[in-house]
Amino acid sequence: MERRNKTTKSVGNREGSLFYSETMGCLVFQYYDTQDKRQIMRQRKKESVKDFKARVTKVKSELDAGTYIAKSTETVVTIAIQHIENKHIDGITSDRSYSRDLETLEQIKKTCSNFCNLPIQKVTIKHIEAAKKEIKEYANSTIDKIWCLLGKVFSIACSPSRKILIYNLMLDETLKKPISVKKTKKVKPLASKEFEKLNSILDNEERNHPYRNIVKMQGISGMRIGEVLARSKEDYNKTTKQFNVHNTLTQDEHYHVILGEHTKTYNKKTQIDEGQRYLPLDNNLFSELVEIIEEQCNKKITNIYNLLFWDYEKNTFVTPGEINAWLKRLNAKYHICTLELTTHRLRHTALTHWKEIGIDLSAIQYLAGHVEGSDITEGVYIETSLDFVKQQIAKIS
């Protein structure tokens, strides 16, 4: 190109012009990228006209083919924040899930500090590999959340609407999710003798404690502790002998305990609450549960939600944390079991007991509020006890 020719030359299908700039003293290519932002490419010092035009041709071809990637200052953190905020605004996540997502982002900032604030286009697999050492310090459940959010961020960066990256590093075959260095603690149900001892204490020494019926109700019903604490007198139908489990105590984005509208397994996309169920009380399995419900209903219930369990001194909810703290004190006082005594263990105990007495798995999933066909019921909650194994073996002789 001759310097005297300063006229603009159109280049490619998209808007673009190639010309010599007297001000800059070099060839210049102006064009609009895929985000409709004007970009300027300058001839480098000592770069020949031929080499510069080759670079222009490459950009033009990428623009025409839709493979062009514009330079971006977006980082893992900025993309993650946008994703988390959009999910919350769109109603996909509840306030509590929104808080959990923000917690995961904070964990990414801590473990992936070597790359999370770099432009994402500069992040390499080596950066992610180097961060694994910090990531592995968390439990596997937390690592799953970190890995999932990182995957989502890189996927968004590769999406047609963003076109920040061509390739999703998180999908590279050489990159594997790390395994926690922490030993996974499996929640074990109470042994039959431990559960009998707990019940004996609740029926005698601690019979009048305000938390007694809460623990008894969970041990019998297998409900999540938040579901127990969310039950109201209206949930009990004396005529049909059914107990409606349709919501749970939860937390808002500020970690304040609130009364939720649904159970833990509510699907916001389908608006189906898989955890909503009716406990049939006209049987021996739940006969003692009827006594507990009626005992609570016969008390003077004056809280605004008509809940069976309420802290009238503080005029607020009884929280899961308070029940777990009481169980810890009970165990320290009466030596009920060697492992920690928690409400979650009581739920595991109920589900395991139902399996051992021969209740069908699909019925257990219904009673537990699990999604039908889910692997979590048997894989996580049900554990065959040694006592049950001994009973089964005894049948052989």
N, C-alpha and C positions, 0 to 999 in steps of 0.2 A: 504494500500500500504506500502510495506516495504521500509525503507530508503535506503537500499543497492541497490535497483532496481532503477537506475537513467535513465534507457532507456526511450525514447520517446514512448508514446502510442497514436495512432491515435484515434480521437474522432469524431463521426458523419460523415455526408456526405461532409461537408465543411472542409477545411484544419484546423487542430487543434491538439494540443498535450497536454497531461496531464503528469506532471512529478514533482519529488521532486527536488528543487533547493538547493544545499548546500550553495550557496552564500547568498540566501535570507532566508534560514532556514525554508522553508515552501513549501507546494504544490503550483504548478503554472499551470494555464491553458492558453495556447497561442492559438489564433484563429484569423481569418480575418472576420471583420464585413461586413455588406451589402455594404459598400463603399470601400471594399477591403483594409481597413486600419488594420494593425496588432494591436490586443488588448491583454493585459495581465491581467489575473484575479489571484490575490494572495489569499492564505488562510489567513483569518483574525486571529488575536491573540486570542487564546483560542477557535477558531472554530474547531470543531471535523472534522475528515476526512469525516465522513458520511454527515455532513451538507455542507461541501465544495463541495463534489461530487454532492449533490442535486442541488447546485447552478450551477454547471457545466452542469448538465443534463438539467436544465431549459434554460440556454443560448443555449445549443445545439438544444433543441426542438424548441426554437424561431427562430433560424437560419434556421432550416430545414423547418419550417412552414411559413417562410417569415414574421413573426411578430416581429422580433428582432428590437429594437430601440437603436442605438448607442448614447452615450453621445455626445452632441453638444454644442458649445459655440455660435451658431447663435442666434441673437436677433431679435425682431420685426423690429428694425431699419435696421439691415444688410440685412434681407430678403426683406424688402420694397425697399431699395435702388437698390438691384439687379433686382427686378421686374420692377421698374420704368425705370431704365436704359435699360433693355432688350426691353421693349415696345417701347422706343424711337429709339433704334438702329434698331429694326425690322420694323420701319416705321408705327407702329400701332398708335402712338400718334404724333401729330404735335408739333412744338416747343412750341406753346402756351399751349397745353394740358400737355406737359412735365413740364412746369413751374408750372401749376396748381397742378400737382401731387406732385411736390416738396414742394409746399405750404402746401398741405394736410399733408405731412410727417412732416413738421415743427410744424403743429398744433398737431399732434400726440405726438411729442417730448415734447410739452408744456403741454398737457392735461394728457398724460399717462406716465409722468416722473417716476412714481412709479414702472413701469414694463418694459418700452420700451427698456431699455438697459440691462435687466436681460437676462440670457439664456432663450430662449422661452420655454424650457422644464420645467422651474421653475415657469412659469406664471400660476396663478390660476384664477378662476372666481372671487374670492374675489378681486384680483388686478384690474380686469376690472371694477367690480362694484364700487370700490373705486374711479376710474378715472372718473366715470360718472358726478360727481359734477363739475369737470372742463369742461368736454365736453359740458354740458348743457348750458354753458355760451355763446356758439356760436349759430348762427342761424341754423334752421333746415336743410337748404340746405348744410351748412358746416358739420353738424353732419352726414348727409347722406354720404358725401365723406369720413369722418373719419371712419365711421362704415364699409363702403365698402372696404377701403384699409386694415383695420384690418382683415376683413373677408378673403380677398385675401391672406394676409400674413399667416394666420393660415391654410388656404386651401393648400398653397404651402408647408408649413411645414409637412402636412399630405400626400402629394403626393407620389406616389410610387418611384419617382426618388430621393426624398429627405429623406423620412422616418425619420423625426426628431420627429414627434408626431404621436401617434396612434389616438388621438381624437381631433376634431376641437372644441375648446371651444366656438367659436363664433356661433356654431350651437346648443348649449345647450338650451333646452327648457326653462330653468329658467332665461336665459340671454336675456334681452330685450333692444332694442335701446332706449336711453334716448330722451326725448322731450325737446326742448329748453325752457329756462325760458324767452327768449325774445319773445315779441309779434310779430307774423308774420304780416308784412305789405303787404296787397294786393294792387297791382298796379291798380288804378282805372282810367277809361277813363275820359276824360273831359266831363262835362255836355254840352248839345247842346249850351247853351248860352255862356259858357266859350270858346268853340271852335269858335263860331261866333265872339266873342270879339277878340280872338287871330288873326283870319283871317283878321278882320277889321284893326287891328294894323299893320299887315304885308302888307296889301294892301295900307295903307295910311302913317302913321307916320314912319314906318320902311321899306318903299317900296324900298329904294336904299341900304339897308344894304347888305353886301356881303353874309350874312348867310340867308337872307330872303328866297331865292329860295330853299335852302336846307330844311328848316323847312316846307315850303309849299309842296315840293315834298314828304316828309315823311307823312305829314298829309293826303295827297290825296292817295298815293300809298300803305301806310301801310308797306313799306319796313323797315327792320332793319336799324338803322342809319348808320351802317358800310356798308350796301349795297348801300344806297343812295350815300355815299361819294366815293364809288368804281365805280360808273357809268361813262362810257366814251361815247364820241360822236359816236363811232362805235356800241354801244349797241342800238342805235335808228335807226330803219328801216323806212324811210319815205314812202316807197312803200307799205309795208305790214301793216304799222301803229302798229308796235310791239316794245316793249322795253324789251331787254334781261337782265334779272337779273341772273347772273351766278357766282358772286364772292363777296367778302366783304373785307373791311379793317380788319386787325387782328393785332396781336402782335407776335413778335418772343420771344425766350426764355429769352431775355434781356429786354422785355417789350417795344421794339421799334415798332412803328406803321409801318406795311408793307402792301403791296397789296397782298391779298390772291389769290389762284388759284380757290377756290371753295366757296360755301356758307357755312353757319354754320352747315347745316344738311347733309354735304357730308359724306358718309359712306366709310371709308378707306378699309374695308374688301371687300365690293362688288364693290367698285369704282363707285358707283352710287350717284349722287348728287340730293337728294330728293328736295333740295331747289331751284334748277335751274328752272326758269320759264320765260314765256313771258307775259308781261302785254299787253292785247289788248287795244289799245288806240282809236279805232274807235267807241267810245260810249260816252254818256253824263257823265258817272261816272268819266272818266279820261280825259275829254276834256281840263280841265285847266292844267292837267299834260303835255299835248302836248305843250301848250303855254310856260310852264316853260322850257321844254327840248329844244325847238327851240330857246328860248331866250338865253339859255346857249351856244347852238351850234353856234349861231351867234356872240358870243363874240370871242375875239382872244384867242384861246386855244393853248398854246405853251409848256405845261408841257410834260414830257417824256412819260406819260401814256395816254395822250389825255383825261384826266379826266374832267368831266364837272365842278367839284369844286376843286380848288387848291389855296394854299396860296402862291401867287407870291412874296410877300415881303420876306418870309422866304424860298421860293422855296422848299416847302414840302407839305405833305398832310394836309388837314383840318381834325382835329381829332374829334371823338365823344365827348370827354371831353370839347372841345372848344364850341361845339354847346350847350351842357348842361349848361355850364357856362353862355352863352349868354341868354338862356331861363330863367335862374335864375334871371339874371339882368332885363330881360323884365318883369317878374312877379313882381319883387320888384318895378319897375317903374310904371307899368300900373295896377297892382292889378287884374290880369286876373283870377286867381283861388286861393282858400284858401290853397289847398294842393300844394306840390312842383310841378313845371312844368318841365317835362323831356321829352326827345325824346322817352323813352319807353312808356310813357303815350300817346303820339301821335299815336304810333303803336296800342296800345290797343283801342284808340278812333276810328281809322279807321276800325278795325275788328268788333268792336261793332256796328258801324254804318252800315256796310254791312249786319250784321245779322238782324238788325232792319228794313232794307228796303227790306228784304225777299230774299237775295241771299242765295243759297243753301250752306250748310256747307262744302260739298266737294269742291265747287268752292272757298269758303273763304280759305280753307286749301291750295289750289293751289296758290291763290293770295298772301297768307302770307308766302309761302315757308315752310309750315309744312308738315310732313309726313302724307300721306292720312290715315285717320282712327285714328289719334292720339287724345288722350283725352285732350291734352294741349290747343287746340284751344278754346274749350268751357270752359274747367275747369279753365284755367288761364287767357286767353286773352279777352274773351267775357263776359261782365257783362250787364245785362238788366238795363237800366236807368229808373228812376222814371218817366221821361217825357214820355217814351215809354209805360210804364205800364198805365199811365193816358190816353194815346191815345187809347190803346186797350180796356180799361174799357168804354171809351166814346162811343165806337161802340155798346155797349150792349143796351144803352138807346135809 
